[in-house]
Structure formats: structure tokens, C-alpha cells
Amino acid sequence: MQMVSLFFKLIRWPNLVIIFLTQLLFLVCIVQPLGRFEQLAGSPGGSVYILIAIAYMLLAAGGYIINDYFDLDIDLVNKPGKIFITNGISHASALGIYVVMNIATLGAGFWICKQLGNWTILYCIAICMFLLYCYSAYFKKQFLIGNIVVAAISSSAIPVLTLIEAGSTNMPAYTRVNLWRITLLYTFFAFIISFARELVKDIEDADGDRQYQARTIPIVLGCNAAKFIVIGCLSCLVLTLVSLQPALWGRKSSAIALSLYSIGLVILPLVLVTREVFLASMIQDYRKLSKWMKLVMVTGILSMVFIRYIFV
């Protein structure tokens, strides 16, 4: 039983649930309503999308495992209480689980592509798998590139679904444009907040990273400069979301509800997080900020529920 508990901690199961929730909500609240409204032919079945979400969960789980595999020495300094490899799970077992998960992910991707006659998902999975390995082995300790890679992979879950839907149906041009607008908005949101969160985690881990000659942004530019980059990212996100609110006013009640939800549970929390980043000085402050930013990411994802009713 202890091994099972360690395994789920190793693969960061709450993060996997967020990935699944993101893709499921995008399917149920955006893709399917558009499909019913336009009566699109050739749209993949829900089971295909569920399998895509499972494949992405396996991909992410493998990424967490290989990251911990390469980061064992640094984690002993930065977070000794969260060491799972060598503390219940051996190096060999972790590597074996990583290989099995990647094989299962590629197998699921291959099956999906055979069903769709479209190889987009397999290419995306293979690229993400390669980048996750490179991130863990090389990029994580480098200036900027590691943050960009993680943010890009974290925000790729939705565009993949849009690429498949748009490529498999007789979607009219205006519907395709609307789908891509929604996709790019959520992708932008996920990329910026993931990038900022990774930078906050780098500030938190700066002391341990410095011991192992890492070249992360807080080490190269200093923690204060890194803080202002985070503040700039979050401020850009807030301004973007605020600029979208007038487009929702004066429309149907579901659009107004989306605006109120966005202001109360996404924009205002982002403003508060931005303020706390400015005031942060201790490791505990950055650890708390990382959790808050993940929570805002979840509330942003849940806003898709309101978009579903805008289509009705």
C-alpha cells in the first residue's frame, strides 16, 4: 500500500487530474456544443478524446518521473521531504515505469491516429516526450529555455484537440475561427501562468540549483529581476483578461455570468497573487504562491463551463 501511495505522489496525481479536466471540459463545453450547433460531419467520437486525455496524462506522468530521476541530488537540497526515488522506489524501478508509460502513451497515440487517419496526435506526443526528456536532462538548468519548454508543453493540451477537430470535420470557416479564438485564449492563459509559476519555483529552488551550477533566471539575473518578470507576466495576463470583459457585457446572461466569474475568480486572484509576488521574500512565500497560481489555473479552466451555455 505504501508503494502505491509513493507511486501516485511520484507522478503528481493532482496535476494529472487537472490535465484530464482541462481536455474533458474543452471537449464537453466547447467542441461538442459547436459540433451540435453546426451539425459537423466526421467529428471524432468522445471515446477518442477521452483516450487522448489519458495519453496526455501518461505523458505527463512519465515526464514527472524522469524529472525526479535526473533531479535527485538537487531535490535532496531543495525539497528533501519530497524524495520518492531511492526512498521507496528504486532508480531501476522508476526508469522501468517511465519506459512503460512512454510505450503506453505512444501505443495510445498510434491507435488514435489509425482511427482518425490523422497522425497529428502521434507527432505531438512524440515531440512532447522528447522535449520532456531534454528538459529533465539538459534544459531545466539552463537560462530561460527550460521555463519556455515546460510552459509550452503545459499549454499544448487544448491546441492538440483543436487541430484534430478542425482537421476531421467539415467545419465552416467562421466556426473554425471561433474555435481557434477560444483555443488561443486558453492556450495563452495556460502558457503565461505556467511560465510564471515555473519561474516562481526557480526562485524557490535557487539555493539548491546554485550548488549544482544551474543557470536559471533567478541565478543569472537575480531573484529580484525574476520577481519582476513574474509580475510582468501576470500583469499582462490580467490586462488581457480585463480587455475581453466589455465584449461579454450586454449579451446573453451566460456571457455576463462568464464575465462575473472571470472577474471574481480569475482576474482578482491574479491581482492578489501579483501583489504577493512583489512582497515575497522567504522560500515559504514562493511555495505558497506556486500553490495559489495552480488554483487560479484551475479556476481559469473551469470558466469553460460558462462558454458551453453561450453556444446554446
C-alpha positions as CSV (number, residue, x, y, z in Angstrom):
1,M,0.0,0.0,0.0
2,Q,2.9,2.3,0.8
3,M,4.4,1.7,-2.7
4,V,1.1,2.6,-4.3
5,S,1.0,5.9,-2.3
6,L,4.6,6.7,-3.3
7,F,3.8,6.0,-6.9
8,F,0.9,8.4,-7.0
9,K,3.0,11.1,-5.3
10,L,5.8,10.5,-7.8
11,I,3.5,11.0,-10.8
12,R,1.9,14.1,-9.2
13,W,-1.7,12.8,-9.5
14,P,-3.4,16.1,-8.8
15,N,-1.6,17.6,-11.8
16,L,-2.8,14.7,-13.9
17,V,-6.4,15.3,-12.8
18,I,-6.0,18.9,-14.0
19,I,-4.8,17.8,-17.4
20,F,-7.7,15.4,-17.7
21,L,-10.2,18.0,-16.5
22,T,-8.8,20.6,-19.0
23,Q,-9.3,18.3,-22.0
24,L,-12.6,16.9,-20.9
25,L,-14.1,20.4,-20.3
26,F,-12.8,21.6,-23.6
27,L,-14.5,18.6,-25.3
28,V,-17.8,18.9,-23.4
29,C,-18.1,22.7,-23.2
30,I,-16.6,23.9,-26.4
31,V,-16.0,21.2,-29.1
32,Q,-19.3,19.3,-28.7
33,P,-21.6,22.3,-28.4
34,L,-20.0,23.7,-31.6
35,G,-20.4,20.4,-33.3
36,R,-24.1,20.1,-32.4
37,F,-24.7,23.7,-33.4
38,E,-23.1,23.3,-36.8
39,Q,-24.0,19.6,-37.2
40,L,-20.5,18.8,-38.2
41,A,-19.7,15.6,-40.1
42,G,-16.7,13.5,-39.3
43,S,-16.2,14.7,-35.7
44,P,-14.2,12.2,-33.7
45,G,-16.2,10.4,-31.0
46,G,-16.0,11.2,-27.3
47,S,-14.1,7.9,-26.7
48,V,-11.3,9.1,-28.9
49,Y,-11.0,12.4,-27.0
50,I,-11.0,10.5,-23.7
51,L,-8.2,8.3,-24.9
52,I,-6.2,11.4,-26.0
53,A,-6.7,12.8,-22.4
54,I,-5.4,9.5,-20.9
55,A,-2.4,9.6,-23.3
56,Y,-1.6,13.1,-22.2
57,M,-1.9,12.0,-18.5
58,L,0.5,9.1,-19.1
59,L,2.9,11.5,-21.0
60,A,2.9,14.0,-18.1
61,A,3.3,11.2,-15.5
62,G,6.4,9.9,-17.4
63,G,7.7,13.5,-17.5
64,Y,7.4,13.8,-13.7
65,I,9.2,10.5,-13.2
66,I,12.2,11.3,-15.5
67,N,12.4,14.8,-14.0
68,D,12.8,13.3,-10.5
69,Y,15.2,10.7,-11.8
70,F,17.6,13.4,-13.0
71,D,17.0,15.8,-10.2
72,L,17.6,13.6,-7.2
73,D,20.7,15.4,-6.0
74,I,19.2,18.8,-6.3
75,D,15.9,17.7,-4.7
76,L,17.8,16.5,-1.7
77,V,18.7,20.1,-1.1
78,N,15.6,21.9,-2.3
79,K,12.8,19.6,-1.1
80,P,14.2,16.7,1.0
81,G,10.7,15.9,2.2
82,K,9.5,15.1,-1.4
83,I,12.1,12.5,-2.4
84,F,10.4,9.3,-3.7
85,I,13.1,7.7,-5.9
86,T,15.5,5.8,-3.6
87,N,13.0,6.4,-0.7
88,G,10.7,3.5,-1.5
89,I,11.1,3.4,-5.3
90,S,14.5,2.4,-6.7
91,H,16.3,4.1,-9.6
92,A,15.7,1.0,-11.8
93,S,12.0,0.8,-10.9
94,A,11.5,4.5,-11.7
95,L,13.3,4.1,-15.1
96,G,11.3,1.0,-15.9
97,I,7.9,2.7,-15.1
98,Y,9.0,5.7,-17.2
99,V,9.7,3.4,-20.2
100,V,6.4,1.5,-19.8
101,M,4.4,4.8,-19.6
102,N,6.1,6.1,-22.7
103,I,5.4,2.9,-24.6
104,A,1.8,3.0,-23.5
105,T,1.5,6.7,-24.5
106,L,2.9,6.0,-28.0
107,G,0.7,3.0,-28.3
108,A,-2.4,5.0,-27.5
109,G,-1.3,7.8,-29.9
110,F,-0.8,5.2,-32.7
111,W,-4.3,3.7,-32.1
112,I,-5.9,7.1,-32.1
113,C,-4.2,8.1,-35.3
114,K,-5.2,4.9,-37.0
115,Q,-8.8,5.6,-36.0
116,L,-8.7,9.2,-37.3
117,G,-6.5,8.7,-40.3
118,N,-4.6,11.7,-38.9
119,W,-1.2,11.5,-37.4
120,T,-1.2,14.8,-35.7
121,I,-1.6,13.5,-32.2
122,L,1.3,11.0,-32.5
123,Y,3.6,13.7,-33.7
124,C,2.6,16.0,-30.8
125,I,3.1,13.2,-28.3
126,A,6.5,12.2,-29.7
127,I,7.7,15.9,-29.7
128,C,6.4,16.5,-26.1
129,M,8.0,13.2,-24.9
130,F,11.4,14.2,-26.5
131,L,11.2,17.7,-25.0
132,L,10.3,16.4,-21.5
133,Y,13.3,14.2,-21.6
134,C,15.6,17.0,-22.8
135,Y,14.1,19.3,-20.2
136,S,14.9,16.9,-17.4
137,A,18.3,16.0,-18.6
138,Y,19.6,19.4,-20.0
139,F,17.2,22.3,-20.3
140,K,16.0,22.6,-16.7
141,K,19.3,24.0,-15.5
142,Q,19.7,26.4,-18.5
143,F,18.7,30.0,-18.8
144,L,15.1,30.6,-19.9
145,I,14.7,27.6,-22.3
146,G,13.5,25.2,-19.5
147,N,10.8,27.6,-18.5
148,I,9.6,28.0,-22.1
149,V,9.6,24.3,-22.8
150,V,7.5,23.5,-19.7
151,A,5.1,26.3,-20.4
152,A,4.7,25.2,-24.0
153,I,4.1,21.6,-23.1
154,S,1.6,22.6,-20.3
155,S,-0.4,24.7,-22.7
156,S,-0.4,22.2,-25.6
157,A,-3.3,20.0,-24.3
158,I,-6.0,22.2,-25.9
159,P,-4.5,23.1,-29.3
160,V,-4.0,19.4,-29.9
161,L,-7.7,18.8,-29.6
162,T,-8.5,21.7,-31.9
163,L,-6.1,20.5,-34.5
164,I,-7.8,17.1,-34.5
165,E,-11.4,18.5,-34.6
166,A,-10.6,21.1,-37.2
167,G,-8.9,18.5,-39.4
168,S,-11.5,15.9,-39.1
169,T,-14.8,17.8,-39.8
170,N,-16.5,19.9,-42.4
171,M,-16.3,22.9,-40.1
172,P,-17.3,26.2,-41.7
173,A,-14.7,28.9,-41.8
174,Y,-16.4,31.2,-39.2
175,T,-16.8,28.3,-36.8
176,R,-13.2,27.3,-37.3
177,V,-12.2,30.9,-36.5
178,N,-14.3,31.0,-33.3
179,L,-12.8,27.6,-32.2
180,W,-9.3,28.9,-32.7
181,R,-10.0,32.1,-30.9
182,I,-11.1,30.2,-27.8
183,T,-8.3,27.8,-28.2
184,L,-5.6,30.5,-28.4
185,L,-7.1,32.4,-25.5
186,Y,-6.9,29.4,-23.2
187,T,-3.5,28.4,-24.6
188,F,-2.2,31.9,-23.9
189,F,-3.6,31.8,-20.4
190,A,-2.1,28.4,-19.7
191,F,1.3,29.4,-21.2
192,I,1.7,32.6,-19.3
193,I,0.6,31.3,-15.9
194,S,2.7,28.1,-16.3
195,F,5.8,30.2,-17.3
196,A,5.3,32.5,-14.3
197,R,4.7,29.5,-12.0
198,E,7.9,27.8,-13.2
199,L,9.8,31.0,-12.6
200,V,8.4,31.2,-9.0
201,K,9.5,27.6,-8.4
202,D,13.0,28.5,-9.8
203,I,13.2,31.4,-7.2
204,E,12.2,28.9,-4.5
205,D,14.8,26.4,-5.6
206,A,17.6,28.9,-6.3
207,D,19.9,27.9,-3.4
208,G,19.9,24.3,-4.3
209,D,20.2,25.0,-8.0
210,R,23.2,27.2,-7.5
211,Q,25.1,24.4,-5.8
212,Y,24.8,22.3,-8.9
213,Q,25.9,25.1,-11.4
214,A,22.4,25.7,-12.8
215,R,21.8,28.8,-14.9
216,T,18.2,29.5,-14.2
217,I,16.8,33.0,-14.5
218,P,17.0,33.8,-10.7
219,I,20.6,32.7,-10.6
220,V,21.7,34.6,-13.8
221,L,19.7,37.8,-13.3
222,G,19.0,37.6,-9.6
223,C,15.8,36.8,-7.6
224,N,14.5,40.4,-7.8
225,A,14.7,40.5,-11.6
226,A,13.0,37.2,-11.7
227,K,10.2,38.5,-9.5
228,F,9.6,41.4,-11.8
229,I,9.4,39.1,-14.8
230,V,6.7,37.1,-12.9
231,I,4.9,40.4,-12.1
232,G,5.2,41.4,-15.7
233,C,3.7,38.1,-17.0
234,L,0.8,38.2,-14.5
235,S,0.1,41.9,-15.2
236,C,0.0,41.1,-19.0
237,L,-2.4,38.3,-18.3
238,V,-4.7,40.5,-16.1
239,L,-4.7,43.3,-18.7
240,T,-5.6,40.8,-21.5
241,L,-8.5,39.3,-19.5
242,V,-9.8,42.8,-18.5
243,S,-9.8,43.9,-22.1
244,L,-12.0,41.0,-23.0
245,Q,-14.7,41.8,-20.5
246,P,-16.6,44.5,-22.5
247,A,-17.2,42.0,-25.3
248,L,-19.2,39.9,-22.8
249,W,-21.4,42.7,-21.5
250,G,-24.8,43.4,-23.0
251,R,-25.0,39.9,-24.3
252,K,-27.0,36.8,-23.1
253,S,-27.0,36.0,-19.4
254,S,-24.4,33.2,-19.8
255,A,-21.9,35.7,-21.2
256,I,-22.5,38.1,-18.3
257,A,-22.1,35.2,-15.9
258,L,-18.8,34.3,-17.5
259,S,-17.6,37.9,-17.1
260,L,-18.6,38.0,-13.4
261,Y,-16.9,34.6,-12.9
262,S,-13.7,35.8,-14.6
263,I,-13.5,39.0,-12.6
264,G,-14.2,37.3,-9.3
265,L,-12.3,34.0,-9.6
266,V,-9.6,34.7,-12.1
267,I,-8.7,38.4,-12.5
268,L,-8.9,39.5,-8.9
269,P,-7.0,36.4,-7.6
270,L,-4.3,37.1,-10.2
271,V,-4.1,40.7,-9.0
272,L,-3.7,39.4,-5.4
273,V,-1.0,36.9,-6.5
274,T,0.8,39.6,-8.3
275,R,0.8,41.7,-5.2
276,E,2.1,38.8,-3.1
277,V,4.9,38.2,-5.6
278,F,6.1,41.7,-5.1
279,L,6.0,41.2,-1.3
280,A,7.5,37.7,-1.2
281,S,11.0,37.3,0.4
282,M,11.1,33.8,2.0
283,I,11.1,30.3,0.5
284,Q,7.7,29.7,2.2
285,D,6.3,32.7,0.4
286,Y,7.2,31.3,-3.0
287,R,5.9,27.8,-2.1
288,K,2.6,29.4,-1.2
289,L,2.5,31.4,-4.4
290,S,3.1,28.3,-6.5
291,K,0.0,26.7,-5.0
292,W,-2.1,29.8,-5.4
293,M,-1.1,30.1,-9.1
294,K,-2.1,26.4,-9.6
295,L,-5.5,27.2,-8.0
296,V,-6.0,30.2,-10.4
297,M,-5.1,27.9,-13.3
298,V,-7.9,25.6,-12.2
299,T,-10.5,28.4,-11.9
300,G,-9.5,29.6,-15.3
301,I,-10.1,26.1,-16.8
302,L,-13.5,25.9,-15.1
303,S,-14.6,29.0,-16.9
304,M,-15.2,26.8,-19.9
305,V,-18.4,25.7,-18.3
306,F,-19.9,29.1,-19.0
307,I,-18.8,29.1,-22.6
308,R,-20.9,26.0,-23.2
309,Y,-24.1,27.9,-22.5
310,I,-23.0,30.8,-24.7
311,F,-23.3,28.4,-27.6
312,V,-26.8,27.2,-26.7
